[in-house]
Amino acid sequence: MNDLSRPQLRLIIFYEWSCGTPAAETPTKIGKVFGETTVTDRTVRN
């Protein structure tokens, strides 16, 4: 289990979006740093 709060996770997703990272790649990139189960593809797309 990760220790990221919901606002922190949203900020990381927003950052990746701002950098032009495709939604399909975002969970993989976040997972490499914070753990595979940190965020799902569906969460990123929503």
mmCIF entry with sequence, helices, sheets and N, C-alpha, C, O atoms, coordinates in Angstrom:
data_MODEL
# 
_entry.id   MODEL 
# 
_entity.id                         1 
_entity.type                       polymer 
_entity.pdbx_number_of_molecules   1 
# 
_entity_poly.entity_id                      1 
_entity_poly.type                           'polypeptide(L)' 
_entity_poly.nstd_linkage                   no 
_entity_poly.nstd_monomer                   no 
_entity_poly.pdbx_seq_one_letter_code       MNDLSRPQLRLIIFYEWSCGTPAAETPTKIGKVFGETTVTDRTVRN 
_entity_poly.pdbx_seq_one_letter_code_can   MNDLSRPQLRLIIFYEWSCGTPAAETPTKIGKVFGETTVTDRTVRN 
_entity_poly.pdbx_strand_id                 A 
# 
loop_
_entity_poly_seq.entity_id 
_entity_poly_seq.num 
_entity_poly_seq.mon_id 
_entity_poly_seq.hetero 
1 1  MET n 
1 2  ASN n 
1 3  ASP n 
1 4  LEU n 
1 5  SER n 
1 6  ARG n 
1 7  PRO n 
1 8  GLN n 
1 9  LEU n 
1 10 ARG n 
1 11 LEU n 
1 12 ILE n 
1 13 ILE n 
1 14 PHE n 
1 15 TYR n 
1 16 GLU n 
1 17 TRP n 
1 18 SER n 
1 19 CYS n 
1 20 GLY n 
1 21 THR n 
1 22 PRO n 
1 23 ALA n 
1 24 ALA n 
1 25 GLU n 
1 26 THR n 
1 27 PRO n 
1 28 THR n 
1 29 LYS n 
1 30 ILE n 
1 31 GLY n 
1 32 LYS n 
1 33 VAL n 
1 34 PHE n 
1 35 GLY n 
1 36 GLU n 
1 37 THR n 
1 38 THR n 
1 39 VAL n 
1 40 THR n 
1 41 ASP n 
1 42 ARG n 
1 43 THR n 
1 44 VAL n 
1 45 ARG n 
1 46 ASN n 
# 
_struct_asym.id          A 
_struct_asym.entity_id   1 
# 
loop_
_struct_conf.conf_type_id 
_struct_conf.id 
_struct_conf.pdbx_PDB_helix_id 
_struct_conf.beg_label_comp_id 
_struct_conf.beg_label_asym_id 
_struct_conf.beg_label_seq_id 
_struct_conf.pdbx_beg_PDB_ins_code 
_struct_conf.end_label_comp_id 
_struct_conf.end_label_asym_id 
_struct_conf.end_label_seq_id 
_struct_conf.pdbx_end_PDB_ins_code 
_struct_conf.beg_auth_comp_id 
_struct_conf.beg_auth_asym_id 
_struct_conf.beg_auth_seq_id 
_struct_conf.end_auth_comp_id 
_struct_conf.end_auth_asym_id 
_struct_conf.end_auth_seq_id 
_struct_conf.pdbx_PDB_helix_class 
_struct_conf.details 
_struct_conf.pdbx_PDB_helix_length 
HELX_P HELX_P1 AA1 ARG A 6  ? SER A 18 ? ARG A 6  SER A 18 1 ? 13 
HELX_P HELX_P2 AA2 THR A 26 ? PHE A 34 ? THR A 26 PHE A 34 1 ? 9  
HELX_P HELX_P3 AA3 ASP A 41 ? ARG A 45 ? ASP A 41 ARG A 45 1 ? 5  
# 
_struct_conf_type.id          HELX_P 
_struct_conf_type.criteria    ? 
_struct_conf_type.reference   ? 
# 
loop_
_atom_site.group_PDB 
_atom_site.id 
_atom_site.type_symbol 
_atom_site.label_atom_id 
_atom_site.label_alt_id 
_atom_site.label_comp_id 
_atom_site.label_asym_id 
_atom_site.label_entity_id 
_atom_site.label_seq_id 
_atom_site.pdbx_PDB_ins_code 
_atom_site.Cartn_x 
_atom_site.Cartn_y 
_atom_site.Cartn_z 
_atom_site.occupancy 
_atom_site.B_iso_or_equiv 
_atom_site.pdbx_formal_charge 
_atom_site.auth_seq_id 
_atom_site.auth_comp_id 
_atom_site.auth_asym_id 
_atom_site.auth_atom_id 
_atom_site.pdbx_PDB_model_num 
ATOM 1   N N  . MET A 1 1  ? 0.840   -1.188 0.000   1.00 0.00 ? 1  MET A N  1 
ATOM 2   C CA . MET A 1 1  ? 0.000   0.000  0.000   1.00 0.00 ? 1  MET A CA 1 
ATOM 3   C C  . MET A 1 1  ? 0.879   1.243  0.000   1.00 0.00 ? 1  MET A C  1 
ATOM 4   O O  . MET A 1 1  ? 1.887   1.307  0.703   1.00 0.00 ? 1  MET A O  1 
ATOM 5   N N  . ASN A 1 2  ? 0.490   2.203  -0.780  1.00 0.00 ? 2  ASN A N  1 
ATOM 6   C CA . ASN A 1 2  ? 1.265   3.435  -0.853  1.00 0.00 ? 2  ASN A CA 1 
ATOM 7   C C  . ASN A 1 2  ? 0.768   4.419  0.197   1.00 0.00 ? 2  ASN A C  1 
ATOM 8   O O  . ASN A 1 2  ? -0.302  4.237  0.778   1.00 0.00 ? 2  ASN A O  1 
ATOM 9   N N  . ASP A 1 3  ? 1.545   5.445  0.429   1.00 0.00 ? 3  ASP A N  1 
ATOM 10  C CA . ASP A 1 3  ? 1.168   6.430  1.423   1.00 0.00 ? 3  ASP A CA 1 
ATOM 11  C C  . ASP A 1 3  ? 0.837   7.784  0.788   1.00 0.00 ? 3  ASP A C  1 
ATOM 12  O O  . ASP A 1 3  ? 0.915   8.821  1.447   1.00 0.00 ? 3  ASP A O  1 
ATOM 13  N N  . LEU A 1 4  ? 0.468   7.766  -0.485  1.00 0.00 ? 4  LEU A N  1 
ATOM 14  C CA . LEU A 1 4  ? 0.087   8.990  -1.165  1.00 0.00 ? 4  LEU A CA 1 
ATOM 15  C C  . LEU A 1 4  ? -1.363  9.346  -0.845  1.00 0.00 ? 4  LEU A C  1 
ATOM 16  O O  . LEU A 1 4  ? -2.236  8.479  -0.820  1.00 0.00 ? 4  LEU A O  1 
ATOM 17  N N  . SER A 1 5  ? -1.604  10.624 -0.604  1.00 0.00 ? 5  SER A N  1 
ATOM 18  C CA . SER A 1 5  ? -2.979  11.062 -0.419  1.00 0.00 ? 5  SER A CA 1 
ATOM 19  C C  . SER A 1 5  ? -3.621  11.239 -1.794  1.00 0.00 ? 5  SER A C  1 
ATOM 20  O O  . SER A 1 5  ? -2.935  11.301 -2.814  1.00 0.00 ? 5  SER A O  1 
ATOM 21  N N  . ARG A 1 6  ? -4.911  11.316 -1.798  1.00 0.00 ? 6  ARG A N  1 
ATOM 22  C CA . ARG A 1 6  ? -5.635  11.495 -3.066  1.00 0.00 ? 6  ARG A CA 1 
ATOM 23  C C  . ARG A 1 6  ? -5.205  12.778 -3.788  1.00 0.00 ? 6  ARG A C  1 
ATOM 24  O O  . ARG A 1 6  ? -4.976  12.741 -4.997  1.00 0.00 ? 6  ARG A O  1 
ATOM 25  N N  . PRO A 1 7  ? -5.086  13.922 -3.076  1.00 0.00 ? 7  PRO A N  1 
ATOM 26  C CA . PRO A 1 7  ? -4.609  15.139 -3.768  1.00 0.00 ? 7  PRO A CA 1 
ATOM 27  C C  . PRO A 1 7  ? -3.194  15.002 -4.330  1.00 0.00 ? 7  PRO A C  1 
ATOM 28  O O  . PRO A 1 7  ? -2.899  15.529 -5.403  1.00 0.00 ? 7  PRO A O  1 
ATOM 29  N N  . GLN A 1 8  ? -2.322  14.297 -3.613  1.00 0.00 ? 8  GLN A N  1 
ATOM 30  C CA . GLN A 1 8  ? -0.972  14.091 -4.121  1.00 0.00 ? 8  GLN A CA 1 
ATOM 31  C C  . GLN A 1 8  ? -0.985  13.272 -5.403  1.00 0.00 ? 8  GLN A C  1 
ATOM 32  O O  . GLN A 1 8  ? -0.286  13.595 -6.364  1.00 0.00 ? 8  GLN A O  1 
ATOM 33  N N  . LEU A 1 9  ? -1.775  12.222 -5.413  1.00 0.00 ? 9  LEU A N  1 
ATOM 34  C CA . LEU A 1 9  ? -1.876  11.367 -6.594  1.00 0.00 ? 9  LEU A CA 1 
ATOM 35  C C  . LEU A 1 9  ? -2.437  12.152 -7.773  1.00 0.00 ? 9  LEU A C  1 
ATOM 36  O O  . LEU A 1 9  ? -1.956  12.021 -8.899  1.00 0.00 ? 9  LEU A O  1 
ATOM 37  N N  . ARG A 1 10 ? -3.445  12.959 -7.517  1.00 0.00 ? 10 ARG A N  1 
ATOM 38  C CA . ARG A 1 10 ? -4.019  13.778 -8.590  1.00 0.00 ? 10 ARG A CA 1 
ATOM 39  C C  . ARG A 1 10 ? -2.987  14.735 -9.169  1.00 0.00 ? 10 ARG A C  1 
ATOM 40  O O  . ARG A 1 10 ? -2.952  14.959 -10.379 1.00 0.00 ? 10 ARG A O  1 
ATOM 41  N N  . LEU A 1 11 ? -2.146  15.299 -8.305  1.00 0.00 ? 11 LEU A N  1 
ATOM 42  C CA . LEU A 1 11 ? -1.107  16.214 -8.759  1.00 0.00 ? 11 LEU A CA 1 
ATOM 43  C C  . LEU A 1 11 ? -0.078  15.495 -9.628  1.00 0.00 ? 11 LEU A C  1 
ATOM 44  O O  . LEU A 1 11 ? 0.375   16.039 -10.636 1.00 0.00 ? 11 LEU A O  1 
ATOM 45  N N  . ILE A 1 12 ? 0.289   14.282 -9.242  1.00 0.00 ? 12 ILE A N  1 
ATOM 46  C CA . ILE A 1 12 ? 1.239   13.499 -10.040 1.00 0.00 ? 12 ILE A CA 1 
ATOM 47  C C  . ILE A 1 12 ? 0.639   13.167 -11.404 1.00 0.00 ? 12 ILE A C  1 
ATOM 48  O O  . ILE A 1 12 ? 1.322   13.265 -12.424 1.00 0.00 ? 12 ILE A O  1 
ATOM 49  N N  . ILE A 1 13 ? -0.631  12.774 -11.427 1.00 0.00 ? 13 ILE A N  1 
ATOM 50  C CA . ILE A 1 13 ? -1.309  12.474 -12.696 1.00 0.00 ? 13 ILE A CA 1 
ATOM 51  C C  . ILE A 1 13 ? -1.371  13.731 -13.557 1.00 0.00 ? 13 ILE A C  1 
ATOM 52  O O  . ILE A 1 13 ? -1.126  13.671 -14.762 1.00 0.00 ? 13 ILE A O  1 
ATOM 53  N N  . PHE A 1 14 ? -1.697  14.869 -12.945 1.00 0.00 ? 14 PHE A N  1 
ATOM 54  C CA . PHE A 1 14 ? -1.752  16.138 -13.682 1.00 0.00 ? 14 PHE A CA 1 
ATOM 55  C C  . PHE A 1 14 ? -0.380  16.495 -14.254 1.00 0.00 ? 14 PHE A C  1 
ATOM 56  O O  . PHE A 1 14 ? -0.275  16.967 -15.386 1.00 0.00 ? 14 PHE A O  1 
ATOM 57  N N  . TYR A 1 15 ? 0.662   16.268 -13.468 1.00 0.00 ? 15 TYR A N  1 
ATOM 58  C CA . TYR A 1 15 ? 2.017   16.547 -13.943 1.00 0.00 ? 15 TYR A CA 1 
ATOM 59  C C  . TYR A 1 15 ? 2.345   15.706 -15.176 1.00 0.00 ? 15 TYR A C  1 
ATOM 60  O O  . TYR A 1 15 ? 2.851   16.223 -16.172 1.00 0.00 ? 15 TYR A O  1 
ATOM 61  N N  . GLU A 1 16 ? 2.053   14.418 -15.100 1.00 0.00 ? 16 GLU A N  1 
ATOM 62  C CA . GLU A 1 16 ? 2.322   13.534 -16.236 1.00 0.00 ? 16 GLU A CA 1 
ATOM 63  C C  . GLU A 1 16 ? 1.525   13.979 -17.464 1.00 0.00 ? 16 GLU A C  1 
ATOM 64  O O  . GLU A 1 16 ? 2.046   13.969 -18.580 1.00 0.00 ? 16 GLU A O  1 
ATOM 65  N N  . TRP A 1 17 ? 0.274   14.364 -17.264 1.00 0.00 ? 17 TRP A N  1 
ATOM 66  C CA . TRP A 1 17 ? -0.563  14.859 -18.361 1.00 0.00 ? 17 TRP A CA 1 
ATOM 67  C C  . TRP A 1 17 ? 0.049   16.133 -18.952 1.00 0.00 ? 17 TRP A C  1 
ATOM 68  O O  . TRP A 1 17 ? 0.093   16.296 -20.171 1.00 0.00 ? 17 TRP A O  1 
ATOM 69  N N  . SER A 1 18 ? 0.520   17.032 -18.085 1.00 0.00 ? 18 SER A N  1 
ATOM 70  C CA . SER A 1 18 ? 1.127   18.288 -18.537 1.00 0.00 ? 18 SER A CA 1 
ATOM 71  C C  . SER A 1 18 ? 2.390   18.041 -19.359 1.00 0.00 ? 18 SER A C  1 
ATOM 72  O O  . SER A 1 18 ? 2.713   18.812 -20.263 1.00 0.00 ? 18 SER A O  1 
ATOM 73  N N  . CYS A 1 19 ? 3.094   16.970 -19.039 1.00 0.00 ? 19 CYS A N  1 
ATOM 74  C CA . CYS A 1 19 ? 4.316   16.613 -19.769 1.00 0.00 ? 19 CYS A CA 1 
ATOM 75  C C  . CYS A 1 19 ? 4.011   15.895 -21.077 1.00 0.00 ? 19 CYS A C  1 
ATOM 76  O O  . CYS A 1 19 ? 4.916   15.620 -21.865 1.00 0.00 ? 19 CYS A O  1 
ATOM 77  N N  . GLY A 1 20 ? 2.730   15.590 -21.309 1.00 0.00 ? 20 GLY A N  1 
ATOM 78  C CA . GLY A 1 20 ? 2.356   14.923 -22.549 1.00 0.00 ? 20 GLY A CA 1 
ATOM 79  C C  . GLY A 1 20 ? 2.408   13.405 -22.483 1.00 0.00 ? 20 GLY A C  1 
ATOM 80  O O  . GLY A 1 20 ? 2.341   12.736 -23.515 1.00 0.00 ? 20 GLY A O  1 
ATOM 81  N N  . THR A 1 21 ? 2.526   12.858 -21.285 1.00 0.00 ? 21 THR A N  1 
ATOM 82  C CA . THR A 1 21 ? 2.549   11.402 -21.135 1.00 0.00 ? 21 THR A CA 1 
ATOM 83  C C  . THR A 1 21 ? 1.175   10.844 -21.475 1.00 0.00 ? 21 THR A C  1 
ATOM 84  O O  . THR A 1 21 ? 0.178   11.296 -20.911 1.00 0.00 ? 21 THR A O  1 
ATOM 85  N N  . PRO A 1 22 ? 1.093   9.878  -22.377 1.00 0.00 ? 22 PRO A N  1 
ATOM 86  C CA . PRO A 1 22 ? -0.200  9.272  -22.695 1.00 0.00 ? 22 PRO A CA 1 
ATOM 87  C C  . PRO A 1 22 ? -0.813  8.595  -21.461 1.00 0.00 ? 22 PRO A C  1 
ATOM 88  O O  . PRO A 1 22 ? -0.095  8.067  -20.612 1.00 0.00 ? 22 PRO A O  1 
ATOM 89  N N  . ALA A 1 23 ? -2.127  8.617  -21.375 1.00 0.00 ? 23 ALA A N  1 
ATOM 90  C CA . ALA A 1 23 ? -2.827  8.028  -20.231 1.00 0.00 ? 23 ALA A CA 1 
ATOM 91  C C  . ALA A 1 23 ? -2.472  6.560  -20.047 1.00 0.00 ? 23 ALA A C  1 
ATOM 92  O O  . ALA A 1 23 ? -2.418  6.075  -18.917 1.00 0.00 ? 23 ALA A O  1 
ATOM 93  N N  . ALA A 1 24 ? -2.231  5.855  -21.131 1.00 0.00 ? 24 ALA A N  1 
ATOM 94  C CA . ALA A 1 24 ? -1.901  4.429  -21.047 1.00 0.00 ? 24 ALA A CA 1 
ATOM 95  C C  . ALA A 1 24 ? -0.534  4.191  -20.401 1.00 0.00 ? 24 ALA A C  1 
ATOM 96  O O  . ALA A 1 24 ? -0.305  3.126  -19.828 1.00 0.00 ? 24 ALA A O  1 
ATOM 97  N N  . GLU A 1 25 ? 0.371   5.159  -20.483 1.00 0.00 ? 25 GLU A N  1 
ATOM 98  C CA . GLU A 1 25 ? 1.712   5.015  -19.912 1.00 0.00 ? 25 GLU A CA 1 
ATOM 99  C C  . GLU A 1 25 ? 1.804   5.537  -18.483 1.00 0.00 ? 25 GLU A C  1 
ATOM 100 O O  . GLU A 1 25 ? 2.704   5.151  -17.737 1.00 0.00 ? 25 GLU A O  1 
ATOM 101 N N  . THR A 1 26 ? 0.884   6.404  -18.100 1.00 0.00 ? 26 THR A N  1 
ATOM 102 C CA . THR A 1 26 ? 0.958   7.057  -16.796 1.00 0.00 ? 26 THR A CA 1 
ATOM 103 C C  . THR A 1 26 ? 0.942   6.081  -15.624 1.00 0.00 ? 26 THR A C  1 
ATOM 104 O O  . THR A 1 26 ? 1.779   6.222  -14.733 1.00 0.00 ? 26 THR A O  1 
ATOM 105 N N  . PRO A 1 27 ? 0.034   5.092  -15.570 1.00 0.00 ? 27 PRO A N  1 
ATOM 106 C CA . PRO A 1 27 ? 0.071   4.169  -14.431 1.00 0.00 ? 27 PRO A CA 1 
ATOM 107 C C  . PRO A 1 27 ? 1.388   3.395  -14.321 1.00 0.00 ? 27 PRO A C  1 
ATOM 108 O O  . PRO A 1 27 ? 1.850   3.100  -13.218 1.00 0.00 ? 27 PRO A O  1 
ATOM 109 N N  . THR A 1 28 ? 1.979   3.073  -15.451 1.00 0.00 ? 28 THR A N  1 
ATOM 110 C CA . THR A 1 28 ? 3.254   2.356  -15.443 1.00 0.00 ? 28 THR A CA 1 
ATOM 111 C C  . THR A 1 28 ? 4.362   3.232  -14.867 1.00 0.00 ? 28 THR A C  1 
ATOM 112 O O  . THR A 1 28 ? 5.158   2.770  -14.049 1.00 0.00 ? 28 THR A O  1 
ATOM 113 N N  . LYS A 1 29 ? 4.415   4.483  -15.286 1.00 0.00 ? 29 LYS A N  1 
ATOM 114 C CA . LYS A 1 29 ? 5.441   5.400  -14.789 1.00 0.00 ? 29 LYS A CA 1 
ATOM 115 C C  . LYS A 1 29 ? 5.276   5.650  -13.297 1.00 0.00 ? 29 LYS A C  1 
ATOM 116 O O  . LYS A 1 29 ? 6.257   5.648  -12.553 1.00 0.00 ? 29 LYS A O  1 
ATOM 117 N N  . ILE A 1 30 ? 4.050   5.865  -12.859 1.00 0.00 ? 30 ILE A N  1 
ATOM 118 C CA . ILE A 1 30 ? 3.796   6.100  -11.440 1.00 0.00 ? 30 ILE A CA 1 
ATOM 119 C C  . ILE A 1 30 ? 4.096   4.831  -10.649 1.00 0.00 ? 30 ILE A C  1 
ATOM 120 O O  . ILE A 1 30 ? 4.659   4.894  -9.556  1.00 0.00 ? 30 ILE A O  1 
ATOM 121 N N  . GLY A 1 31 ? 3.722   3.692  -11.199 1.00 0.00 ? 31 GLY A N  1 
ATOM 122 C CA . GLY A 1 31 ? 3.949   2.417  -10.538 1.00 0.00 ? 31 GLY A CA 1 
ATOM 123 C C  . GLY A 1 31 ? 5.418   2.090  -10.318 1.00 0.00 ? 31 GLY A C  1 
ATOM 124 O O  . GLY A 1 31 ? 5.768   1.457  -9.322  1.00 0.00 ? 31 GLY A O  1 
ATOM 125 N N  . LYS A 1 32 ? 6.277   2.511  -11.232 1.00 0.00 ? 32 LYS A N  1 
ATOM 126 C CA . LYS A 1 32 ? 7.713   2.255  -11.083 1.00 0.00 ? 32 LYS A CA 1 
ATOM 127 C C  . LYS A 1 32 ? 8.286   2.980  -9.876  1.00 0.00 ? 32 LYS A C  1 
ATOM 128 O O  . LYS A 1 32 ? 9.241   2.506  -9.260  1.00 0.00 ? 32 LYS A O  1 
ATOM 129 N N  . VAL A 1 33 ? 7.714   4.120  -9.536  1.00 0.00 ? 33 VAL A N  1 
ATOM 130 C CA . VAL A 1 33 ? 8.224   4.925  -8.424  1.00 0.00 ? 33 VAL A CA 1 
ATOM 131 C C  . VAL A 1 33 ? 7.520   4.598  -7.111  1.00 0.00 ? 33 VAL A C  1 
ATOM 132 O O  . VAL A 1 33 ? 8.169   4.457  -6.074  1.00 0.00 ? 33 VAL A O  1 
ATOM 133 N N  . PHE A 1 34 ? 6.196   4.479  -7.153  1.00 0.00 ? 34 PHE A N  1 
ATOM 134 C CA . PHE A 1 34 ? 5.409   4.365  -5.925  1.00 0.00 ? 34 PHE A CA 1 
ATOM 135 C C  . PHE A 1 34 ? 4.812   2.984  -5.677  1.00 0.00 ? 34 PHE A C  1 
ATOM 136 O O  . PHE A 1 34 ? 4.180   2.762  -4.644  1.00 0.00 ? 34 PHE A O  1 
ATOM 137 N N  . GLY A 1 35 ? 5.002   2.069  -6.595  1.00 0.00 ? 35 GLY A N  1 
ATOM 138 C CA . GLY A 1 35 ? 4.459   0.717  -6.439  1.00 0.00 ? 35 GLY A CA 1 
ATOM 139 C C  . GLY A 1 35 ? 3.398   0.436  -7.479  1.00 0.00 ? 35 GLY A C  1 
ATOM 140 O O  . GLY A 1 35 ? 2.621   1.312  -7.857  1.00 0.00 ? 35 GLY A O  1 
ATOM 141 N N  . GLU A 1 36 ? 3.384   -0.801 -7.932  1.00 0.00 ? 36 GLU A N  1 
ATOM 142 C CA . GLU A 1 36 ? 2.509   -1.192 -9.046  1.00 0.00 ? 36 GLU A CA 1 
ATOM 143 C C  . GLU A 1 36 ? 1.026   -0.955 -8.799  1.00 0.00 ? 36 GLU A C  1 
ATOM 144 O O  . GLU A 1 36 ? 0.279   -0.698 -9.743  1.00 0.00 ? 36 GLU A O  1 
ATOM 145 N N  . THR A 1 37 ? 0.592   -1.037 -7.559  1.00 0.00 ? 37 THR A N  1 
ATOM 146 C CA . THR A 1 37 ? -0.839  -0.910 -7.262  1.00 0.00 ? 37 THR A CA 1 
ATOM 147 C C  . THR A 1 37 ? -1.245  0.499  -6.859  1.00 0.00 ? 37 THR A C  1 
ATOM 148 O O  . THR A 1 37 ? -2.334  0.692  -6.318  1.00 0.00 ? 37 THR A O  1 
ATOM 149 N N  . THR A 1 38 ? -0.403  1.477  -7.108  1.00 0.00 ? 38 THR A N  1 
ATOM 150 C CA . THR A 1 38 ? -0.697  2.853  -6.701  1.00 0.00 ? 38 THR A CA 1 
ATOM 151 C C  . THR A 1 38 ? -1.889  3.427  -7.442  1.00 0.00 ? 38 THR A C  1 
ATOM 152 O O  . THR A 1 38 ? -2.761  4.046  -6.832  1.00 0.00 ? 38 THR A O  1 
ATOM 153 N N  . VAL A 1 39 ? -1.936  3.228  -8.757  1.00 0.00 ? 39 VAL A N  1 
ATOM 154 C CA . VAL A 1 39 ? -3.010  3.817  -9.554  1.00 0.00 ? 39 VAL A CA 1 
ATOM 155 C C  . VAL A 1 39 ? -3.340  2.885  -10.711 1.00 0.00 ? 39 VAL A C  1 
ATOM 156 O O  . VAL A 1 39 ? -2.462  2.214  -11.252 1.00 0.00 ? 39 VAL A O  1 
ATOM 157 N N  . THR A 1 40 ? -4.609  2.852  -11.081 1.00 0.00 ? 40 THR A N  1 
ATOM 158 C CA . THR A 1 40 ? -5.039  2.019  -12.197 1.00 0.00 ? 40 THR A CA 1 
ATOM 159 C C  . THR A 1 40 ? -5.189  2.866  -13.453 1.00 0.00 ? 40 THR A C  1 
ATOM 160 O O  . THR A 1 40 ? -5.250  4.094  -13.401 1.00 0.00 ? 40 THR A O  1 
ATOM 161 N N  . ASP A 1 41 ? -5.245  2.172  -14.576 1.00 0.00 ? 41 ASP A N  1 
ATOM 162 C CA . ASP A 1 41 ? -5.452  2.847  -15.857 1.00 0.00 ? 41 ASP A CA 1 
ATOM 163 C C  . ASP A 1 41 ? -6.784  3.615  -15.845 1.00 0.00 ? 41 ASP A C  1 
ATOM 164 O O  . ASP A 1 41 ? -6.862  4.743  -16.332 1.00 0.00 ? 41 ASP A O  1 
ATOM 165 N N  . ARG A 1 42 ? -7.803  3.004  -15.296 1.00 0.00 ? 42 ARG A N  1 
ATOM 166 C CA . ARG A 1 42 ? -9.122  3.628  -15.254 1.00 0.00 ? 42 ARG A CA 1 
ATOM 167 C C  . ARG A 1 42 ? -9.116  4.917  -14.435 1.00 0.00 ? 42 ARG A C  1 
ATOM 168 O O  . ARG A 1 42 ? -9.749  5.901  -14.818 1.00 0.00 ? 42 ARG A O  1 
ATOM 169 N N  . THR A 1 43 ? -8.405  4.912  -13.314 1.00 0.00 ? 43 THR A N  1 
ATOM 170 C CA . THR A 1 43 ? -8.312  6.109  -12.482 1.00 0.00 ? 43 THR A CA 1 
ATOM 171 C C  . THR A 1 43 ? -7.655  7.249  -13.248 1.00 0.00 ? 43 THR A C  1 
ATOM 172 O O  . THR A 1 43 ? -8.113  8.390  -13.193 1.00 0.00 ? 43 THR A O  1 
ATOM 173 N N  . VAL A 1 44 ? -6.596  6.938  -13.952 1.00 0.00 ? 44 VAL A N  1 
ATOM 174 C CA . VAL A 1 44 ? -5.901  7.971  -14.740 1.00 0.00 ? 44 VAL A CA 1 
ATOM 175 C C  . VAL A 1 44 ? -6.819  8.528  -15.815 1.00 0.00 ? 44 VAL A C  1 
ATOM 176 O O  . VAL A 1 44 ? -6.881  9.742  -16.005 1.00 0.00 ? 44 VAL A O  1 
ATOM 177 N N  . ARG A 1 45 ? -7.523  7.670  -16.510 1.00 0.00 ? 45 ARG A N  1 
ATOM 178 C CA . ARG A 1 45 ? -8.395  8.129  -17.593 1.00 0.00 ? 45 ARG A CA 1 
ATOM 179 C C  . ARG A 1 45 ? -9.575  8.959  -17.087 1.00 0.00 ? 45 ARG A C  1 
ATOM 180 O O  . ARG A 1 45 ? -10.031 9.872  -17.775 1.00 0.00 ? 45 ARG A O  1 
ATOM 181 N N  . ASN A 1 46 ? -10.069 8.644  -15.888 1.00 0.00 ? 46 ASN A N  1 
ATOM 182 C CA . ASN A 1 46 ? -11.162 9.448  -15.314 1.00 0.00 ? 46 ASN A CA 1 
ATOM 183 C C  . ASN A 1 46 ? -10.665 10.815 -14.928 1.00 0.00 ? 46 ASN A C  1 
ATOM 184 O O  . ASN A 1 46 ? -11.436 11.634 -14.428 1.00 0.00 ? 46 ASN A O  1 
# 
